[in-house]
């Protein structure tokens, strides 16, 4: 079992879990926020989850307030928002810190495994810098809705820039390639 699977996690409703509970499943792990310009990606995340769920795939959402204080709510408020606005059925977890010295061990492992995100170009990073928002540092998550793809074996196999939606052909191809691998 991969070490990433052993990291303790808390569900958005307060239950204790780990990625070990998703062993054998291809995962798309996403740091989410309710008040971000990228928040509409929740709809595409849910659609992607539903499309591939029966093939052994799941989206996992990790709310984080790291960027522009765009996830200020409590876990209960976040869960209600996701259900009311996007009918989210994929697993959501308790709010975490995704960057910096206090980053959650899961995000420390994800960013260590994949220090660079795939992006079509540098436009999103450039846009943040034009707004006076410098990147947090090498290897750190750039913004809300950055995505990590974890294979059935628990290894981090991909990382995608926040502006790449879950239905982007690059992400879809990566998900489908992982799903095609034998158990």
Secondary structure as a PSIPRED ss2 file (coil, helix, strand):
# PSIPRED VFORMAT (PSIPRED V4.0)

   1 X C   1.000  0.000  0.000
   2 X C   1.000  0.000  0.000
   3 X H   0.000  1.000  0.000
   4 X H   0.000  1.000  0.000
   5 X H   0.000  1.000  0.000
   6 X H   0.000  1.000  0.000
   7 X C   1.000  0.000  0.000
   8 X E   0.000  0.000  1.000
   9 X E   0.000  0.000  1.000
  10 X E   0.000  0.000  1.000
  11 X E   0.000  0.000  1.000
  12 X C   1.000  0.000  0.000
  13 X C   1.000  0.000  0.000
  14 X C   1.000  0.000  0.000
  15 X C   1.000  0.000  0.000
  16 X E   0.000  0.000  1.000
  17 X E   0.000  0.000  1.000
  18 X E   0.000  0.000  1.000
  19 X H   0.000  1.000  0.000
  20 X H   0.000  1.000  0.000
  21 X H   0.000  1.000  0.000
  22 X H   0.000  1.000  0.000
  23 X C   1.000  0.000  0.000
  24 X C   1.000  0.000  0.000
  25 X C   1.000  0.000  0.000
  26 X E   0.000  0.000  1.000
  27 X E   0.000  0.000  1.000
  28 X E   0.000  0.000  1.000
  29 X E   0.000  0.000  1.000
  30 X E   0.000  0.000  1.000
  31 X E   0.000  0.000  1.000
  32 X E   0.000  0.000  1.000
  33 X C   1.000  0.000  0.000
  34 X C   1.000  0.000  0.000
  35 X C   1.000  0.000  0.000
  36 X C   1.000  0.000  0.000
  37 X C   1.000  0.000  0.000
  38 X C   1.000  0.000  0.000
  39 X C   1.000  0.000  0.000
  40 X C   1.000  0.000  0.000
  41 X H   0.000  1.000  0.000
  42 X H   0.000  1.000  0.000
  43 X H   0.000  1.000  0.000
  44 X H   0.000  1.000  0.000
  45 X H   0.000  1.000  0.000
  46 X H   0.000  1.000  0.000
  47 X H   0.000  1.000  0.000
  48 X H   0.000  1.000  0.000
  49 X H   0.000  1.000  0.000
  50 X H   0.000  1.000  0.000
  51 X H   0.000  1.000  0.000
  52 X H   0.000  1.000  0.000
  53 X H   0.000  1.000  0.000
  54 X H   0.000  1.000  0.000
  55 X H   0.000  1.000  0.000
  56 X C   1.000  0.000  0.000
  57 X E   0.000  0.000  1.000
  58 X E   0.000  0.000  1.000
  59 X E   0.000  0.000  1.000
  60 X E   0.000  0.000  1.000
  61 X E   0.000  0.000  1.000
  62 X E   0.000  0.000  1.000
  63 X E   0.000  0.000  1.000
  64 X E   0.000  0.000  1.000
  65 X C   1.000  0.000  0.000
  66 X C   1.000  0.000  0.000
  67 X C   1.000  0.000  0.000
  68 X C   1.000  0.000  0.000
  69 X C   1.000  0.000  0.000
  70 X C   1.000  0.000  0.000
  71 X C   1.000  0.000  0.000
  72 X C   1.000  0.000  0.000
  73 X C   1.000  0.000  0.000
  74 X C   1.000  0.000  0.000
  75 X H   0.000  1.000  0.000
  76 X H   0.000  1.000  0.000
  77 X H   0.000  1.000  0.000
  78 X H   0.000  1.000  0.000
  79 X H   0.000  1.000  0.000
  80 X H   0.000  1.000  0.000
  81 X H   0.000  1.000  0.000
  82 X H   0.000  1.000  0.000
  83 X H   0.000  1.000  0.000
  84 X H   0.000  1.000  0.000
  85 X H   0.000  1.000  0.000
  86 X H   0.000  1.000  0.000
  87 X C   1.000  0.000  0.000
  88 X C   1.000  0.000  0.000
  89 X C   1.000  0.000  0.000
  90 X C   1.000  0.000  0.000
  91 X E   0.000  0.000  1.000
  92 X E   0.000  0.000  1.000
  93 X E   0.000  0.000  1.000
  94 X E   0.000  0.000  1.000
  95 X E   0.000  0.000  1.000
  96 X E   0.000  0.000  1.000
  97 X C   1.000  0.000  0.000
  98 X C   1.000  0.000  0.000
  99 X C   1.000  0.000  0.000
 100 X C   1.000  0.000  0.000
 101 X C   1.000  0.000  0.000
 102 X C   1.000  0.000  0.000
 103 X C   1.000  0.000  0.000
 104 X C   1.000  0.000  0.000
 105 X H   0.000  1.000  0.000
 106 X H   0.000  1.000  0.000
 107 X H   0.000  1.000  0.000
 108 X H   0.000  1.000  0.000
 109 X H   0.000  1.000  0.000
 110 X H   0.000  1.000  0.000
 111 X H   0.000  1.000  0.000
 112 X H   0.000  1.000  0.000
 113 X H   0.000  1.000  0.000
 114 X C   1.000  0.000  0.000
 115 X C   1.000  0.000  0.000
 116 X C   1.000  0.000  0.000
 117 X C   1.000  0.000  0.000
 118 X E   0.000  0.000  1.000
 119 X C   1.000  0.000  0.000
 120 X C   1.000  0.000  0.000
 121 X C   1.000  0.000  0.000
 122 X C   1.000  0.000  0.000
 123 X H   0.000  1.000  0.000
 124 X H   0.000  1.000  0.000
 125 X H   0.000  1.000  0.000
 126 X H   0.000  1.000  0.000
 127 X H   0.000  1.000  0.000
 128 X H   0.000  1.000  0.000
 129 X H   0.000  1.000  0.000
 130 X H   0.000  1.000  0.000
 131 X C   1.000  0.000  0.000
 132 X C   1.000  0.000  0.000
 133 X C   1.000  0.000  0.000
 134 X C   1.000  0.000  0.000
 135 X C   1.000  0.000  0.000
 136 X C   1.000  0.000  0.000
 137 X C   1.000  0.000  0.000
 138 X C   1.000  0.000  0.000
 139 X C   1.000  0.000  0.000
 140 X C   1.000  0.000  0.000
 141 X C   1.000  0.000  0.000
 142 X C   1.000  0.000  0.000
 143 X C   1.000  0.000  0.000
 144 X C   1.000  0.000  0.000
 145 X C   1.000  0.000  0.000
 146 X C   1.000  0.000  0.000
 147 X E   0.000  0.000  1.000
 148 X E   0.000  0.000  1.000
 149 X E   0.000  0.000  1.000
 150 X E   0.000  0.000  1.000
 151 X C   1.000  0.000  0.000
 152 X C   1.000  0.000  0.000
 153 X C   1.000  0.000  0.000
 154 X C   1.000  0.000  0.000
 155 X C   1.000  0.000  0.000
 156 X E   0.000  0.000  1.000
 157 X E   0.000  0.000  1.000
 158 X E   0.000  0.000  1.000
 159 X E   0.000  0.000  1.000
 160 X E   0.000  0.000  1.000
 161 X C   1.000  0.000  0.000
 162 X C   1.000  0.000  0.000
 163 X C   1.000  0.000  0.000
 164 X C   1.000  0.000  0.000
 165 X C   1.000  0.000  0.000
 166 X C   1.000  0.000  0.000
 167 X C   1.000  0.000  0.000
 168 X C   1.000  0.000  0.000
 169 X H   0.000  1.000  0.000
 170 X H   0.000  1.000  0.000
 171 X H   0.000  1.000  0.000
 172 X H   0.000  1.000  0.000
 173 X H   0.000  1.000  0.000
 174 X H   0.000  1.000  0.000
 175 X H   0.000  1.000  0.000
 176 X H   0.000  1.000  0.000
 177 X H   0.000  1.000  0.000
 178 X H   0.000  1.000  0.000
 179 X H   0.000  1.000  0.000
 180 X H   0.000  1.000  0.000
 181 X C   1.000  0.000  0.000
 182 X C   1.000  0.000  0.000
 183 X C   1.000  0.000  0.000
